[in-house]
Amino acid sequence: MKPKEAWLRDEYGAAVMRMPERDAVFETLSDIPVGPLYTAEDLSGFDAATELGYPGEFPFTRGVQASMYRSKLWTMRMFAGFGTAEQTNERFHKLLAAGQTGLSTAFDLPTLMGYDSDHPMARGEVGKCGVAVASLADMEVLFEGIDPEAITTSMTINSPANAVWAMYLAMAERKGADLAKVGGTIQNDILKEFIAQKEYIFPPAPSVKLVIDTFEWGPQVAPRFNFVSVSGYHIREAGSTSVQELAFTLADGIHYVRKALERGLDIDEFAPRISFFFNVHNDFFEEIAKFRAARRIWARQMRDVFGAQDPRSWMLRTHAQTAGVSLTARQPLVNVARVAIQALAGVLGGTNSLHTDAFDEALSLPTEEAATLALRTQQVVAFESGVTNTVDPLAGSYYLESLTNDMERRTLDYFARIDALGGVERAIEAGYFAREIGDASWKQQRDIDERRRLVVGVNAFEQDVQEVPIQLVDAAVARVQRERLERVRRERDPLAAEAALGELRDRAKDGGNTMPAFMRAAHAFCTLGEQMDVLREVYGVYEEPVLV
């Protein structure tokens, strides 16, 4: 067999002389050049034993479980939430009836920002981008008829995460559940809010302190719960490349580990409950490589840098969601194809749970029909495609292994740059992440505008607008929420509520763990806004510096 260089010069060179290469961009969405052919020469020095290993073994490149999907499929966890708790509860039950195996809760903007539904800042936003939850009363309605010991629930909430998690656990307790048997995930990743999504309330330092409170308290009280889901998804949605998403997400996770160790916590007690959340975009092989590189980097960091002894601490377990930012309002039915390709990449990458976007989400909240079709897409991949029959079927691909190695190298380069700036919090304050993502987003949009990259239905293969039904939120939602809040405040024990808020204020001031106070406040039916106002009073409100 001739060397690759000779083949490229002779056979490939002759072929493109006869038929020139297409006028296309031969690089990944992260600007990694893609060659016309990959061979063993591209993996010079590659040691499969140390770079791959077996599934379920260090460094977990091939997956965190030995049998992977041959034993248990990924959790099919569709993101759902709109309007009132009653409306979202109805959607939950329909998705479970359709074969969904876990719940994922979207909250509305007032809840995400720590305001009650009747606050002036909530006007016009109640129930619009998720479900409105302002107290334990809402949480109980939201999960009516759902057994918290039998169904795991993910909740996408960050600044008010401690309070919302406490409401969920209080709801479970009032149902008679054993918290040691209640599983799920609270997103609780405040660093990515400063980096990308911007739904922060307090300054970075006290915000991170609240996260570490859950690291300390969670393993003792709710050991089956993942108390953080370190989230690259929103970083990618803000316009980052796949490499930036990988690097910034893992850097955030490492920052939390360092802060937990500074508090004196045992890494093998909290690390097994750290989970992750990645985007799955259109570049099929790059996305698969991202998941594989993520597991390998995290395993080496946890074992070799931080000295974790428990193999569970080395495992990067991740949820994935198809790329909302890739969905187009033009020809929205084409999004079905995009989502299918992205879902397949997530599965071949070894995700542990998956949400598939509905085709109409560039236009509105998903309709029931569109959400069901998105779930069916996962089910087709699971039961008809054959990709679940063997573990990590693409391992050993010259191209995929080269790309995995390249993404790992580029991620470690980013780690070095972040450390040189003084760590994640200092890099946030310096505007480093905002500049990196802004530059990447600008380049991607320029490439689309100049047709260097084609987007079907947007800058290529255009046609008349496709009309599809959209999901609208009833304006009566705000009235329902106001009435429930009024009833809560009227019927609760005012002394118990006042005492609970006082305890929360004391813990915030003295630096103690806030989670017991949040649990007391939840049971006392203190509202979310009341609790966040206490912390605003103690911690202050963050204002992002203007970048010049």
LOTI-95537 format. One line per 8 residues: number of its first residue (from 1); for each residue y, z, x of C-alpha. Coordinates in steps of 0.02 Angstrom, whole numbers, plus 50000, padded with zeros to 5 digits. Each point is the difference from the previous one (the first is absolute). Layout:
# residues N
NUM = Y,Z,X; ...;
***
This chain:
# residues 548
1 = 50000,50000,50000; 50166,49947,50074; 50144,50124,50022; 50120,50019,49854; 50145,49930,50102; 49903,49841,50032; 49954,49980,49816; 50181,50024,49948;
9 = 50057,49871,50127; 49868,49870,49963; 49925,50010,49826; 50142,50090,49910; 50133,49903,50093; 49919,49836,49951; 49982,50055,49819; 50185,50042,49979;
17 = 50047,49838,50084; 49906,49908,49863; 50061,50117,49862; 50149,50112,50047; 50002,50183,49948; 50079,50039,49833; 50183,50047,49996; 49957,50184,49976;
25 = 50031,50170,50078; 49844,50046,50098; 50034,50186,50013; 49968,50152,49894; 50132,50079,49888; 50029,50121,50144; 50043,49852,50114; 49838,50016,50098;
33 = 49957,49825,50065; 49837,49929,49933; 49905,49883,50114; 49897,49852,49939; 49836,50081,50058; 49934,50169,50053; 49848,50025,50111; 49920,50138,50101;
41 = 50130,49963,50134; 50132,50077,49887; 49901,50164,50003; 49984,50017,50187; 49962,50181,50039; 49966,50039,49816; 49869,50138,49987; 49924,50001,49826;
49 = 49927,50173,50027; 50170,50081,50027; 50112,49884,49898; 49887,49982,49848; 49855,50121,50001; 49904,50017,49838; 50071,50028,49827; 50025,50185,49967;
57 = 50015,50038,50186; 50144,50016,50122; 50116,49903,50012; 49966,49947,49819; 50061,49822,50027; 49861,49942,49885; 50030,50129,49863; 49997,50187,49973;
65 = 49832,50004,49909; 49835,49940,50073; 49941,49913,49840; 50174,49954,49935; 49993,49899,49838; 49809,49987,49996; 50002,50182,49943; 50168,50024,49915;
73 = 50131,49872,49955; 50182,50034,50034; 50090,50097,49864; 50083,49879,49879; 50163,50090,49972; 50127,49901,49900; 50181,50058,50012; 50061,50044,49825;
81 = 50147,50087,49921; 50139,49958,49879; 50097,50076,49857; 49942,50168,49935; 49851,50103,50054; 49915,49950,49837; 50018,49814,50037; 49936,50015,50178;
89 = 49855,50111,49944; 49949,49861,49880; 50005,49873,50144; 49897,50118,50109; 49862,50011,49869; 49996,49811,49977; 49986,49969,50187; 49860,50128,50015;
97 = 49910,49916,49855; 50020,49833,50090; 49908,50066,50153; 50136,50078,50108; 49929,50142,50105; 50157,50100,50045; 50178,50026,49937; 50163,49959,50088;
105 = 50163,50061,49926; 50169,49914,50011; 50150,50110,49961; 50170,49943,49938; 50155,50002,50109; 50074,50164,49934; 49835,50088,50039; 49992,49920,50172;
113 = 50177,50062,50036; 49972,50174,49930; 50102,49989,49839; 49950,50052,49826; 49993,49864,49867; 50157,50068,49915; 50106,50005,50158; 50151,49882,50002;
121 = 49929,49917,50157; 49842,49955,49900; 50093,49902,49867; 49926,49825,49977; 49854,50032,50119; 49884,50115,49902; 49825,49928,49995; 50054,49832,50072;
129 = 49906,49983,50165; 49869,50133,49964; 49962,50148,49890; 50128,50139,49971; 49936,50172,50054; 50124,50144,49995; 49887,50151,49973; 49823,50062,49980;
137 = 50011,49952,49816; 50015,49816,50049; 49857,50017,50124; 49885,50074,49869; 50034,49855,49880; 49980,49874,50141; 49823,50057,50039; 49942,50043,49825;
145 = 49814,49963,49983; 49975,49976,50187; 49891,50119,50101; 50088,50038,50166; 49834,50051,50078; 49919,49833,49955; 50142,49876,50031; 50102,49995,50159;
153 = 50185,49967,49977; 50127,49927,50121; 50184,50039,49971; 50137,49896,50081; 50134,50132,50022; 50091,50054,50157; 50159,50106,50004; 49943,50106,49850;
161 = 49816,49988,50051; 49971,50188,50017; 50064,50033,49825; 49905,49857,49919; 49839,50045,50090; 50020,50180,49940; 50022,49936,49821; 49840,49898,50015;
169 = 49901,50147,50069; 50074,50117,49869; 49945,49875,49866; 49824,50002,50073; 49997,50191,50003; 50055,50009,49819; 49853,49886,49958; 49884,50123,50086;
177 = 49967,49890,50152; 49951,50072,50168; 50133,49939,50123; 49869,49993,50136; 49918,49860,49900; 50159,49904,49955; 50025,49845,50107; 50137,49872,50021;
185 = 50148,49953,50107; 50184,50044,49998; 50101,49873,50097; 50122,50126,50073; 50054,49886,50144; 50185,50035,50018; 50022,49914,50169; 49970,49828,49926;
193 = 50136,50037,49872; 50127,50017,50140; 49928,49846,50085; 49981,49883,49852; 49999,50052,49818; 50154,50115,50004; 49943,50118,49861; 50043,50156,50100;
201 = 50094,50154,49941; 50012,50124,50145; 50032,49971,50186; 49851,49953,50109; 49963,50170,50079; 49981,50104,49840; 49916,49851,49917; 49865,49995,50134;
209 = 49986,50190,49990; 49954,49983,49815; 49863,49875,50047; 49927,50119,50129; 49998,50138,49868; 49870,49895,49909; 49901,49978,50162; 49990,50188,50017;
217 = 49968,50045,49818; 49894,49854,49940; 49838,50027,50098; 49993,50181,49939; 50028,49967,49815; 49956,49818,49960; 49888,49942,50144; 49947,49837,49914;
225 = 50180,49942,49982; 50084,49885,50126; 50169,50086,50018; 50083,49850,50081; 49978,49812,49991; 50093,49931,50149; 50068,49840,49928; 50030,49835,50085;
233 = 50003,49912,49833; 50185,50029,49969; 50044,49958,50180; 49920,49829,49976; 50082,49978,49830; 50168,50031,50084; 49971,49846,50109; 49907,50060,50155;
241 = 49866,49901,50088; 49819,50053,49994; 50012,50068,50178; 50155,50102,49956; 49914,50068,49845; 49851,50054,50105; 50103,50075,50141; 50130,50091,49894;
249 = 49869,50070,49881; 49890,50069,50137; 50153,50068,50091; 50046,50094,49840; 49824,50070,49987; 50005,50057,50181; 50169,50084,49969; 49927,50102,49857;
257 = 49854,50051,50112; 50120,50058,50135; 50103,50101,49876; 49843,50081,49928; 49942,50048,50174; 50172,50072,50038; 49974,50114,49850; 49837,50059,50077;
265 = 49881,49914,49880; 49823,49951,50051; 49989,49811,50014; 49821,49996,49939; 50051,50094,49844; 50139,49882,49944; 49963,49831,50081; 49849,49956,49891;
273 = 50114,50003,49846; 50131,49881,50070; 49984,49831,49915; 50092,49835,50018; 50065,49861,49889; 50020,49822,50062; 50065,49837,49930; 49889,49845,49991;
281 = 50106,49844,50022; 49960,49814,50005; 49950,49975,50182; 49814,50023,49972; 49935,50034,50176; 50152,50098,50057; 49979,50120,49854; 49816,50026,50038;
289 = 50041,50031,50183; 50133,50126,49950; 49877,50113,49912; 49876,49992,50144; 50134,50034,50131; 50069,50144,49896; 49833,50091,49998; 49973,49976,50186;
297 = 50174,50057,50050; 49996,50153,49886; 49827,50052,50062; 50055,49991,50181; 50161,50093,49966; 49913,50141,49906; 49857,50023,50123; 50072,49952,50168;
305 = 50184,50047,49982; 49996,50148,49879; 49827,50065,50041; 49927,50007,49825; 49816,50047,50006; 49942,49963,49823; 49953,49815,49976; 50078,50009,49827;
313 = 50167,50027,50086; 49980,49835,50092; 49972,49897,49842; 50144,49901,49927; 49966,49988,49813; 50114,49883,49907; 50053,49936,49831; 50065,49822,49992;
321 = 50107,49903,49879; 50030,49815,49990; 50175,49945,50049; 50125,50017,49860; 50131,49916,50109; 49891,49844,50009; 49999,49976,49811; 50113,49864,49933;
329 = 50095,49990,49836; 49983,49812,50007; 49828,49939,49944; 49941,50182,49982; 49821,49948,49958; 49982,49943,50181; 50011,50185,50044; 49821,50018,49937;
337 = 49943,49897,50151; 50109,50098,50120; 49933,50166,49937; 49819,49941,50013; 50023,49948,50182; 50087,50163,50041; 49867,50104,49912; 49865,49912,50099;
345 = 50093,50037,50162; 50014,50184,49954; 49813,50011,49966; 49952,49906,50159; 50119,50117,50091; 49900,50149,49935; 50123,50085,49882; 49940,50156,49909;
353 = 50094,49967,49840; 50099,49854,49933; 50134,49954,49874; 50023,49818,49953; 50170,49948,49935; 50017,49915,49832; 50064,49821,50002; 50153,50043,49894;
361 = 50070,50141,50109; 50138,49890,50071; 50068,49994,49823; 49966,50171,49925; 49880,50145,49990; 49825,49926,49976; 49938,49963,49826; 49831,50071,49952;
369 = 49921,49827,50011; 50070,49968,50174; 49947,50172,50063; 49824,49972,49935; 49990,49830,50086; 50055,50082,50163; 49859,50127,49982; 49877,49860,49960;
377 = 50053,49916,50164; 49935,50151,50095; 49841,50000,49898; 49967,49816,50041; 50022,50038,50185; 49885,50151,49985; 49859,49925,49896; 50007,49811,50022;
385 = 50068,49955,50172; 49858,50070,50107; 50120,50079,50126; 49937,50175,49959; 49821,49961,50052; 50022,50037,50185; 50117,50114,50096; 50150,49921,50089;
393 = 49934,49821,49990; 50139,49926,50108; 49969,50112,50151; 49978,49901,50160; 50110,49855,49944; 50091,49943,50156; 50161,49976,49904; 49991,50161,49898;
401 = 49958,50109,50149; 50138,49919,50104; 50124,50029,49859; 49942,50181,49977; 50026,50032,50186; 50172,49916,49997; 50057,50105,49852; 49941,50159,50085;
409 = 50095,49955,50160; 50160,49959,49905; 49986,50162,49900; 49984,50104,50158; 50154,49911,50068; 50095,50057,49845; 49937,50179,50027; 50075,49997,50175;
417 = 50169,49938,49933; 50005,50133,49863; 49955,50137,50124; 50137,49938,50117; 50125,50028,49859; 49942,50180,49981; 49872,49979,49861; 49999,49944,49820;
425 = 50139,50111,49932; 50118,49953,50143; 49956,49816,49975; 50044,50016,49815; 50168,50078,50042; 50034,49860,50126; 49964,49868,49869; 49859,49927,50105;
433 = 49877,49968,49859; 50134,49929,49885; 50053,49875,50134; 49822,49948,50041; 49953,49973,49818; 50166,49916,49960; 49978,49876,50142; 49821,49961,49948;
441 = 50049,49979,49817; 50144,49885,50046; 49886,49890,50106; 49869,49987,49862; 50130,49949,49873; 50078,49875,50121; 49829,49921,50029; 49978,49981,49812;
449 = 50175,49931,49974; 49974,49874,50139; 49825,49958,49936; 49918,50050,50163; 49886,50104,49888; 49951,49935,49830; 49988,50108,49844; 49911,49910,49859;
457 = 50114,49980,49850; 50155,50061,50093; 50040,49876,50140; 49850,49886,49975; 49903,49929,49852; 50136,50052,49880; 49991,49968,49813; 50077,50058,49836;
465 = 50008,50186,49963; 49840,50078,49933; 50031,50116,49854; 49891,50156,49993; 50009,50155,49890; 50086,50149,50079; 49983,50189,49976; 50157,50082,49931;
473 = 50034,50188,49996; 50057,50068,49832; 50175,50075,50005; 49930,50146,49897; 49914,50065,50158; 50157,50093,50054; 50014,50085,49830; 49818,50056,50005;
481 = 50026,50071,50173; 50160,50092,49952; 49914,50078,49851; 49852,50060,50104; 50116,50073,50131; 50099,50092,49868; 49839,50071,49929; 49939,50055,50172;
489 = 50161,50090,50040; 50003,50080,49827; 49819,50061,49996; 49968,50054,50180; 50023,50178,50063; 50178,49996,50073; 49971,50149,50112; 49842,49925,50074;
497 = 50090,49835,50032; 50148,50088,50081; 49886,50105,50110; 49901,49847,50055; 50157,49906,50049; 50062,50154,50092; 49839,50007,50100; 50015,49816,50043;
505 = 50179,50028,50060; 49943,50147,50108; 49858,49901,50081; 50116,49853,50035; 50125,50117,50083; 49878,50103,50102; 49893,49853,50056; 49841,50061,49917;
513 = 49871,49888,49922; 50071,49936,49836; 49839,49947,49913; 49960,50169,49918; 50177,50001,49930; 49980,49823,49935; 49838,50051,49915; 50087,50148,49917;
521 = 50143,49887,49945; 49878,49874,49925; 49910,50132,49898; 50168,50070,49943; 50047,49825,49935; 50148,49985,50116; 50061,49821,49994; 49994,49882,50147;
529 = 50189,49987,50005; 50021,50190,50002; 49882,50014,50149; 50081,49858,50096; 50173,50072,49965; 49945,50162,50084; 49951,49902,50155; 50158,49895,49995;
537 = 50097,50163,50002; 49903,50064,50152; 49966,49841,50100; 50145,49888,49950; 49989,49815,49957; 49971,49864,50129; 50122,49858,50022; 49941,49854,50105;
545 = 50116,49959,50146; 50085,49831,49996; 49929,49881,50130; 50120,49894,50099;
***
